[in-house]
Amino acid sequence: MILKAGACAALALAAAAILSLPASQAQNSPRYEADVNWPKPLPERWVLGGLGGICVDARDHVLILNRQDVIEGDLNGGTLAPPMIEFDAAGNVVHSWGDPNLIDPRLHSCHFERNGDVWLASAPSGMVQKYTHDGSKLLLQIGVKGKLDSSDGTAKGKPLNTPAATFFMPSSILVDRTNGDVYVSDGEGSGTNRRIVVLDRTGKFLRHWVIDDMENVHCMTLANDGMVCGSTTGWASCSGRFPCRGRRSPSPRTAP
């Protein structure tokens, strides 16, 4: 099985998963290796900054999030690559997009819906956004860019974990394919919120739960068994598993 993108992160996760399994199961687990020839050379001498995240659509196209945080001298022999770059399964660039006036540069996570629309989470933007597949249209924004869920509305303020559709540092975003609910982990770094927020497909707040025994909620995913898996900074494996209503933590608080 060839790993085509996010090699370091995926390999770490795979290794952690295999090490946590009994020996009999670990022997039957998939083995990953990096495809060093993927992707193909970038066009126009593009230069990438830090990569905030990747996601894969139904056609096995890979979208990477380029934070564009290059340092002085990086562009002496090239040009700055766009924020969002889409590759086909063979590693060819097929599309790129991203309006700096709309997005936040510290991109952190993306997720494709079944119909191809794509969600973006950026920290510490205070918002999540949904775009058409090609990025030509902003379909929905939840939260206000630059207004954080803190005591003073900035990254320096005290985190509030407000039971509402407002965010401090949204780090991961996923859609439950069974009902369209949108899950957002809000707590990319230490000293920020540490919760998982659930919204309906229109962005209306449904519920959240604060995870008191985790320093932050840096990453999150939905498992096939209906559980929510979250991890904190520095861990390559699942740090906590929760039913979709968060019953491991105190009862979720819902909207008034």
HURA-V251835 format. One record per pair of residues at least 24 apart in sequence whose ideal C-beta (glycine too) atoms are under 7 Angstrom apart, sorted by the first residue. I is the first residue (numbers start at 0). GAP is how many residues later the second one is. Records with the same first field share a line. If there is no record, write none. Layout:
BEGIN
I = GAP / GAP
END
This chain:
BEGIN
0 = 29 / 30 / 31
1 = 31 / 33
2 = 29 / 30 / 31 / 32
3 = 31 / 34 / 58 / 87
4 = 49 / 57 / 59
5 = 48
6 = 27
11 = 224
12 = 223 / 224
15 = 220 / 221
16 = 220
19 = 217
37 = 53
38 = 48 / 52
39 = 51 / 52
41 = 39 / 51
42 = 50
43 = 35
44 = 32 / 33 / 34
45 = 32 / 33 / 35
46 = 27 / 28 / 31 / 32 / 33 / 34
47 = 33
51 = 54 / 55 / 56
52 = 54 / 55 / 56 / 57
54 = 55 / 56 / 57
56 = 55 / 59
57 = 58
59 = 29
60 = 25 / 26 / 27 / 33
61 = 25
62 = 47 / 55
64 = 42 / 45
66 = 38 / 39 / 40
67 = 37
82 = 24
83 = 51
94 = 39
96 = 37 / 38
97 = 37
101 = 36
103 = 41
107 = 63 / 80
108 = 62 / 63 / 64
110 = 62 / 63 / 64
112 = 62
113 = 63
118 = 54
120 = 49 / 50 / 51 / 52 / 63
122 = 46 / 47 / 48 / 65
123 = 24 / 31 / 44 / 45
125 = 41 / 42
126 = 40
127 = 39 / 42 / 45 / 56
139 = 63
141 = 57 / 61
142 = 24
148 = 44
158 = 32 / 33 / 34
160 = 32 / 34 / 49
162 = 45 / 90 / 92
163 = 41
164 = 34 / 38 / 39 / 40
167 = 24 / 25
168 = 24
170 = 46 / 47 / 48
171 = 47 / 48
173 = 46 / 47 / 48
175 = 46
180 = 25
182 = 37 / 39 / 45
184 = 32 / 34 / 35 / 45
185 = 31
186 = 29 / 30
187 = 28 / 30
188 = 27 / 44
189 = 25 / 26
191 = 24
195 = 24 / 32 / 34 / 50
204 = 50
205 = 48
206 = 38 / 45 / 46 / 47
207 = 44 / 45
208 = 37 / 40 / 43
209 = 39
210 = 29 / 38
211 = 37
213 = 25 / 26
END
